[in-house]
Amino acid sequence: MKRSLSGYLLAFLLTFSILTSAVVAPANAAEPKQNNYPIVLVHGFAGFDSLAGVPYWGFAYNIPKDLKSHGYIPIVASIGPFSSNWDRCCELYAQLVGGRVDYGKVHSEKYGHERYGRTYPGLYPQFGSTDPETGKRCKIHLIGHSMGGPTVRAFAALLANGSQEEREGTPADELSPLFAGNMAGLIKGVLTIASPGDGTTAVYGLAGKGDKPSFLQQFVLGLTSLAGGTAASQVYDVYLDQWGFKRQAGESLQAYLQRIESSEIWQNTHDLSVWDLKPDGARELNAWASAQPDIYYFSQGASCTRKNAITGYHVPTSKMSPIFWPTALYIGSYTQTRPFVIDKSWWENDGLVSVATADGPRAGSTDEIVIYDGEPQIGKWNYLGTLKNIDHMSMVGILSANDPRPLFRSYAELLASLPE
């Protein structure tokens, strides 16, 4: 082993402390409620549904509980915190309707992992069916924070269009309904919060160089060592079963960690979050995960940096959690010319995501982005604006001194105001 277990534990404690920080004023008031579709909350990179009983969404303020008390129907998804957007979509579908996760025959063979994953009872098994009482289809809204944003728009595209590759390469009787498509109209509204529409340059700074492990590799190893290597830890679940990250019978923890550390996936796959979060990977996703013409899309950005008067670079404000300072400074000064241009327009950020990428996808995308003026435009990204002096995790109220519930009530109000 290149690192001791205490080293991995230290890496975990340092990196997991990103879940700190400060939240905000509500979004613009919406029209009266016109629907009451469930609101599915999809976490981002390194997220979870709850940690030792404490929810990702709001922590002590418990956003789902608050939404429920105000007459909304929150559904909290728990999908791969380090998996690719494709794999996360497959898990989200199985969690909603129930059944075994199918990552796709073509996809799993292409990337070299297991085709099938865990089996779920279904958080909303009636999804897509017709309500016998109302005669209307059972639809949902989706809210995605951080990487949850690209995940939910990819999910919407898969429901509507499926996957041509999977349809051509999979026997008809084996094909998952998710890849068949023909499920347009099941999502009414999508709202992304501090999401990297074009990826984040922070990933370049966190990538391993030479023999040095990447941030993701250290993070997973740290979590695994803390959890004792169990597949379903009471502490934290990495959800990487498809990659064989399950401790075998009789396998020592030391051997298990060695096997994970030496896995080729850290350097040789584009089927993990670390690729999808790069601007390069985001371009690939943007090319096929287009906005659907029957869905209302909303986006919310956040900023917690200011322009330095001497250098012109962006530096953290006093409101940013110190744990984000290194990535904020890196994003705030990063430029490149190839394979595509990243310039100073990317510098303002919330500690992990550039403001310039939070309003919607641009690179490789045909989606249209407009400023929300109180009249949402269907099939387009309606940008709700940039919340100032709010860092990346404060948006969801994690360990924040401020109450995020009014903000999420306004999001729920906005989605519920969309016409049937």
C-alpha positions as CSV (number, residue, x, y, z in Angstrom):
1,M,0.0,0.0,0.0
2,K,1.2,3.5,-0.8
3,R,-0.7,5.0,2.1
4,S,-1.6,3.8,5.6
5,L,-5.1,3.5,6.7
6,S,-4.6,6.5,8.9
7,G,-3.6,8.4,5.8
8,Y,-6.8,7.4,4.1
9,L,-8.8,8.4,7.1
10,L,-7.1,11.8,7.2
11,A,-7.9,12.3,3.5
12,F,-11.5,11.4,4.2
13,L,-11.8,13.8,7.1
14,L,-10.2,16.6,5.1
15,T,-12.2,16.1,2.0
16,F,-15.5,15.3,3.6
17,S,-15.3,18.6,5.5
18,I,-16.4,20.2,2.2
19,L,-19.9,19.7,3.6
20,T,-19.8,22.9,5.5
21,S,-20.8,26.5,5.1
22,A,-24.4,29.9,4.5
23,V,-28.0,30.2,2.6
24,V,-30.2,32.8,1.1
25,A,-33.3,34.6,0.2
26,P,-36.1,32.9,-1.6
27,A,-36.5,32.9,-5.4
28,N,-39.1,35.1,-7.0
29,A,-42.7,34.5,-6.0
30,A,-44.6,32.2,-8.3
31,E,-48.2,31.9,-9.4
32,P,-50.8,29.9,-7.4
33,K,-50.4,26.1,-7.3
34,Q,-51.5,24.4,-10.5
35,N,-50.0,20.9,-9.9
36,N,-48.9,18.8,-7.0
37,Y,-46.4,16.4,-8.7
38,P,-43.8,14.9,-6.5
39,I,-40.4,16.7,-6.3
40,V,-37.5,14.4,-6.7
41,L,-34.3,15.7,-5.0
42,V,-31.1,14.5,-6.7
43,H,-27.8,15.1,-4.9
44,G,-24.5,15.9,-6.4
45,F,-20.9,14.6,-6.3
46,A,-20.1,12.9,-2.9
47,G,-23.8,13.3,-1.9
48,F,-26.2,11.0,0.0
49,D,-29.7,10.8,1.2
50,S,-28.8,11.0,4.8
51,L,-25.7,10.5,6.9
52,A,-26.2,8.8,10.2
53,G,-29.8,10.1,10.0
54,V,-28.9,13.7,9.1
55,P,-30.3,14.7,5.6
56,Y,-28.1,16.0,2.8
57,W,-30.9,18.4,2.0
58,G,-30.8,21.0,4.7
59,F,-29.0,19.0,7.5
60,A,-30.6,20.2,10.7
61,Y,-33.2,22.2,8.8
62,N,-34.4,19.1,6.9
63,I,-35.7,20.5,3.7
64,P,-37.8,17.4,2.7
65,K,-39.6,17.4,6.0
66,D,-40.3,21.1,5.6
67,L,-41.6,20.7,2.0
68,K,-43.9,17.9,3.1
69,S,-45.3,20.1,5.9
70,H,-46.2,22.7,3.3
71,G,-48.2,20.3,1.2
72,Y,-45.5,19.2,-1.3
73,I,-44.4,15.6,-2.0
74,P,-40.6,15.4,-1.7
75,I,-38.8,12.2,-2.9
76,V,-35.1,11.9,-1.9
77,A,-33.0,9.8,-4.3
78,S,-29.7,8.2,-3.2
79,I,-27.6,7.4,-6.2
80,G,-23.9,6.8,-6.9
81,P,-22.0,9.7,-5.4
82,F,-19.0,9.1,-7.6
83,S,-20.6,7.4,-10.6
84,S,-21.0,8.8,-14.1
85,N,-24.2,10.6,-15.0
86,W,-25.3,7.6,-17.2
87,D,-24.9,5.2,-14.3
88,R,-26.7,7.6,-11.9
89,C,-29.6,7.9,-14.4
90,C,-30.0,4.1,-14.4
91,E,-30.0,4.0,-10.6
92,L,-32.5,6.9,-10.4
93,Y,-34.9,5.1,-12.7
94,A,-34.7,1.9,-10.7
95,Q,-35.1,3.7,-7.5
96,L,-38.2,5.5,-8.7
97,V,-40.1,2.7,-10.4
98,G,-38.6,-0.2,-8.5
99,G,-36.7,-3.2,-9.8
100,R,-33.1,-4.0,-10.5
101,V,-30.7,-1.4,-11.9
102,D,-29.8,-2.0,-15.6
103,Y,-26.8,0.0,-16.7
104,G,-27.3,-1.2,-20.3
105,K,-25.8,-4.2,-22.2
106,V,-23.9,-2.0,-24.6
107,H,-22.8,0.5,-22.0
108,S,-21.6,-2.0,-19.5
109,E,-19.7,-4.0,-22.1
110,K,-18.1,-0.8,-23.4
111,Y,-16.8,0.3,-20.0
112,G,-16.1,-3.1,-18.5
113,H,-18.4,-3.2,-15.5
114,E,-21.3,-5.3,-14.4
115,R,-24.5,-4.8,-16.3
116,Y,-26.9,-5.1,-13.3
117,G,-26.9,-3.4,-9.9
118,R,-29.0,-3.3,-6.8
119,T,-32.7,-3.9,-6.6
120,Y,-35.1,-1.3,-5.2
121,P,-38.8,-1.5,-4.1
122,G,-39.6,1.8,-5.8
123,L,-39.9,5.3,-4.3
124,Y,-42.7,6.2,-6.7
125,P,-43.7,3.0,-8.6
126,Q,-46.7,4.6,-10.2
127,F,-44.4,7.0,-12.1
128,G,-45.7,7.1,-15.7
129,S,-48.9,5.3,-15.1
130,T,-52.4,6.9,-15.1
131,D,-53.9,7.9,-11.8
132,P,-57.3,6.1,-11.7
133,E,-58.8,8.9,-9.6
134,T,-57.8,11.8,-11.7
135,G,-57.2,10.2,-15.1
136,K,-53.9,12.0,-15.4
137,R,-50.4,10.6,-15.8
138,C,-48.2,10.4,-12.7
139,K,-45.5,12.9,-13.4
140,I,-42.6,14.4,-11.4
141,H,-40.5,17.5,-11.0
142,L,-36.7,17.1,-10.6
143,I,-34.3,19.3,-8.5
144,G,-30.6,18.6,-8.9
145,H,-27.8,20.2,-6.8
146,S,-24.3,20.4,-8.3
147,M,-23.7,17.2,-10.4
148,G,-27.3,16.4,-9.7
149,G,-28.1,19.0,-12.4
150,P,-26.4,17.2,-15.3
151,T,-27.9,13.9,-14.0
152,V,-31.5,15.1,-14.0
153,R,-31.3,16.7,-17.5
154,A,-29.7,13.5,-18.8
155,F,-32.5,11.5,-17.1
156,A,-35.1,13.6,-18.8
157,A,-33.4,13.1,-22.2
158,L,-33.2,9.3,-21.7
159,L,-36.9,9.1,-20.7
160,A,-37.9,10.9,-23.9
161,N,-35.4,9.5,-26.4
162,G,-33.9,6.4,-24.9
163,S,-30.6,5.1,-26.3
164,Q,-30.2,4.1,-29.9
165,E,-27.1,2.2,-29.1
166,E,-28.8,0.1,-26.5
167,R,-31.8,-0.5,-28.7
168,E,-29.6,-1.8,-31.5
169,G,-27.3,-3.9,-29.3
170,T,-29.8,-5.4,-26.8
171,P,-32.4,-8.1,-27.4
172,A,-35.8,-6.6,-27.2
173,D,-36.9,-8.7,-24.3
174,E,-33.9,-7.5,-22.3
175,L,-34.1,-3.8,-23.0
176,S,-34.8,-1.5,-20.1
177,P,-37.7,0.9,-20.6
178,L,-35.3,3.7,-19.9
179,F,-33.4,2.9,-23.1
180,A,-36.5,2.3,-25.1
181,G,-37.5,6.0,-24.8
182,N,-41.1,6.9,-25.6
183,M,-41.6,8.3,-22.1
184,A,-41.8,12.0,-23.0
185,G,-44.2,14.0,-20.9
186,L,-43.5,12.4,-17.6
187,I,-41.4,15.4,-16.3
188,K,-43.0,18.8,-15.8
189,G,-40.2,20.9,-14.4
190,V,-36.4,20.6,-13.9
191,L,-34.5,22.9,-11.6
192,T,-30.7,22.9,-11.2
193,I,-28.8,24.5,-8.4
194,A,-25.2,25.5,-8.6
195,S,-24.8,22.9,-11.4
196,P,-21.8,22.8,-13.8
197,G,-23.6,22.9,-17.2
198,D,-20.2,22.9,-18.9
199,G,-18.2,21.1,-16.2
200,T,-15.9,22.6,-13.7
201,T,-12.2,23.5,-14.0
202,A,-11.8,22.5,-10.3
203,V,-11.5,18.9,-11.5
204,Y,-8.2,19.7,-13.4
205,G,-6.7,20.9,-10.1
206,L,-7.9,17.9,-8.2
207,A,-6.6,15.3,-10.7
208,G,-3.7,13.1,-9.7
209,K,-0.4,13.7,-11.5
210,G,2.1,10.9,-12.1
211,D,1.8,8.3,-9.3
212,K,-0.2,10.7,-7.2
213,P,-3.8,9.5,-6.6
214,S,-6.6,11.8,-7.7
215,F,-8.9,13.5,-5.3
216,L,-11.6,11.0,-6.2
217,Q,-9.4,8.0,-5.6
218,Q,-8.2,9.2,-2.2
219,F,-11.8,10.2,-1.3
220,V,-13.2,6.7,-2.1
221,L,-10.3,5.0,-0.3
222,G,-10.7,7.2,2.7
223,L,-14.4,6.5,2.9
224,T,-13.9,2.8,2.4
225,S,-11.3,2.5,5.1
226,L,-13.5,4.4,7.5
227,A,-16.5,2.2,6.8
228,G,-14.5,-1.0,7.2
229,G,-14.9,-2.0,3.6
230,T,-18.6,-3.1,3.8
231,A,-20.8,-2.7,0.8
232,A,-23.6,-1.0,2.6
233,S,-22.0,0.9,5.4
234,Q,-24.0,2.6,8.1
235,V,-21.5,5.5,7.8
236,Y,-21.4,6.1,4.0
237,D,-22.1,4.1,0.9
238,V,-19.9,4.7,-2.2
239,Y,-22.4,2.8,-4.5
240,L,-19.7,1.4,-6.8
241,D,-20.9,-2.2,-6.8
242,Q,-20.9,-2.3,-10.7
243,W,-17.1,-1.8,-10.6
244,G,-16.5,-4.7,-8.2
245,F,-16.0,-2.5,-5.2
246,K,-17.4,-5.0,-2.8
247,R,-15.4,-6.7,-0.2
248,Q,-15.2,-10.5,-0.9
249,A,-15.7,-13.2,1.7
250,G,-12.5,-13.7,3.6
251,E,-10.8,-10.7,2.0
252,S,-8.9,-8.6,4.5
253,L,-9.5,-4.9,4.6
254,Q,-5.9,-4.3,3.6
255,A,-6.2,-6.5,0.5
256,Y,-9.6,-4.9,-0.3
257,L,-8.1,-1.4,-0.2
258,Q,-5.1,-2.5,-2.3
259,R,-7.5,-3.9,-4.9
260,I,-9.5,-0.7,-5.1
261,E,-6.3,1.5,-5.2
262,S,-4.8,-0.5,-8.0
263,S,-8.0,-0.6,-10.1
264,E,-7.5,0.7,-13.7
265,I,-10.7,2.7,-13.6
266,W,-9.0,5.7,-11.9
267,Q,-7.0,6.4,-15.1
268,N,-8.6,4.5,-17.9
269,T,-12.4,5.1,-17.9
270,H,-14.8,7.9,-18.9
271,D,-17.5,6.3,-16.9
272,L,-17.0,8.0,-13.6
273,S,-17.9,11.4,-12.2
274,V,-14.4,12.7,-12.5
275,W,-14.8,12.6,-16.3
276,D,-18.3,13.9,-16.5
277,L,-17.4,16.9,-14.3
278,K,-14.5,17.9,-16.5
279,P,-15.4,20.5,-19.2
280,D,-14.3,17.8,-21.8
281,G,-16.8,15.3,-20.4
282,A,-19.5,17.9,-20.0
283,R,-19.3,18.6,-23.7
284,E,-20.0,15.0,-24.5
285,L,-23.0,14.9,-22.3
286,N,-24.3,18.2,-23.6
287,A,-24.3,16.8,-27.1
288,W,-27.1,14.3,-26.4
289,A,-28.7,15.5,-23.1
290,S,-30.7,18.3,-24.8
291,A,-33.5,20.2,-23.3
292,Q,-36.8,18.6,-24.1
293,P,-39.6,20.8,-25.7
294,D,-42.2,19.8,-23.2
295,I,-40.3,20.5,-20.0
296,Y,-39.8,23.8,-18.1
297,Y,-36.1,24.2,-17.2
298,F,-34.8,26.5,-14.4
299,S,-31.3,27.1,-13.2
300,Q,-29.8,28.9,-10.2
301,G,-26.2,30.0,-9.8
302,A,-24.2,31.1,-6.8
303,S,-21.1,33.3,-6.3
304,C,-18.8,33.6,-3.4
305,T,-15.7,35.2,-4.9
306,R,-14.7,38.8,-5.8
307,K,-12.3,40.2,-8.3
308,N,-8.9,41.1,-6.9
309,A,-8.1,44.7,-7.8
310,I,-4.4,44.0,-8.4
311,T,-4.3,40.7,-10.2
312,G,-7.7,40.6,-11.7
313,Y,-8.2,37.1,-10.5
314,H,-11.1,36.0,-8.4
315,V,-10.5,35.3,-4.7
316,P,-12.9,34.0,-2.0
317,T,-15.1,36.4,-0.1
318,S,-15.3,36.3,3.7
319,K,-18.5,34.3,3.4
320,M,-16.9,31.3,1.8
321,S,-16.0,28.3,3.9
322,P,-12.2,28.0,4.1
323,I,-12.3,24.4,2.8
324,F,-13.2,25.8,-0.6
325,W,-10.5,28.4,-0.8
326,P,-8.0,26.3,-2.7
327,T,-10.5,25.3,-5.4
328,A,-11.9,28.8,-5.5
329,L,-8.5,30.3,-6.1
330,Y,-7.7,27.6,-8.7
331,I,-11.0,28.2,-10.7
332,G,-10.5,32.0,-10.2
333,S,-7.3,32.1,-12.2
334,Y,-7.4,29.1,-14.5
335,T,-7.2,29.5,-18.3
336,Q,-6.5,27.3,-21.3
337,T,-6.6,27.6,-25.0
338,R,-6.9,23.9,-26.0
339,P,-8.8,21.7,-26.6
340,F,-11.1,24.7,-26.1
341,V,-10.9,28.1,-24.6
342,I,-11.5,28.7,-20.9
343,D,-10.9,32.4,-20.1
344,K,-11.5,34.9,-17.3
345,S,-15.3,34.7,-17.9
346,W,-15.0,31.4,-15.9
347,W,-13.3,32.9,-12.9
348,E,-16.2,34.0,-10.7
349,N,-17.3,30.9,-8.8
350,D,-18.9,29.5,-5.7
351,G,-15.9,27.4,-4.6
352,L,-16.5,24.5,-6.9
353,V,-18.5,25.7,-9.9
354,S,-18.0,28.7,-12.2
355,V,-21.0,31.2,-12.4
356,A,-20.5,31.1,-16.2
357,T,-21.6,27.4,-16.3
358,A,-24.4,27.5,-13.8
359,D,-27.1,29.0,-16.0
360,G,-27.3,26.0,-18.4
361,P,-25.2,23.9,-20.9
362,R,-23.5,25.8,-23.7
363,A,-20.5,23.8,-24.9
364,G,-21.6,21.3,-27.5
365,S,-25.3,22.1,-26.7
366,T,-28.1,23.6,-28.7
367,D,-30.1,24.6,-25.6
368,E,-31.3,28.1,-25.3
369,I,-30.8,30.1,-22.0
370,V,-33.0,33.0,-21.1
371,I,-33.4,35.2,-18.1
372,Y,-36.4,34.3,-16.1
373,D,-38.8,37.3,-16.0
374,G,-41.7,35.7,-14.2
375,E,-43.1,34.0,-17.3
376,P,-41.3,30.7,-17.7
377,Q,-40.5,29.6,-21.3
378,I,-41.0,25.9,-22.0
379,G,-38.1,23.9,-23.5
380,K,-35.6,26.6,-22.5
381,W,-33.3,27.3,-19.5
382,N,-35.0,30.0,-17.4
383,Y,-32.1,31.4,-15.4
384,L,-33.2,32.5,-11.9
385,G,-30.0,34.5,-11.3
386,T,-26.9,34.4,-9.2
387,L,-27.1,34.3,-5.5
388,K,-24.3,36.4,-4.0
389,N,-22.0,35.5,-1.1
390,I,-23.2,31.9,-1.1
391,D,-20.8,29.0,-1.5
392,H,-21.5,25.7,-3.2
393,M,-22.7,23.6,-0.2
394,S,-24.5,26.5,1.5
395,M,-27.0,26.3,-1.3
396,V,-28.5,23.2,0.3
397,G,-27.9,24.3,3.9
398,I,-25.3,21.8,4.9
399,L,-23.9,22.8,8.2
400,S,-25.0,26.3,7.5
401,A,-26.0,28.8,10.1
402,N,-28.7,30.2,7.8
403,D,-32.1,28.5,7.1
404,P,-32.4,27.2,3.5
405,R,-36.0,26.2,3.8
406,P,-37.5,29.5,2.5
407,L,-35.4,29.1,-0.7
408,F,-36.6,25.6,-1.3
409,R,-40.2,26.5,-0.5
410,S,-39.9,29.1,-3.3
411,Y,-38.5,26.5,-5.7
412,A,-41.4,24.1,-4.8
413,E,-43.9,27.0,-5.3
414,L,-42.3,27.8,-8.7
415,L,-42.6,24.2,-9.9
416,A,-46.1,23.8,-8.5
417,S,-47.2,26.9,-10.4
418,L,-46.4,25.3,-13.8
419,P,-49.6,24.5,-15.8
420,E,-50.8,21.0,-16.1
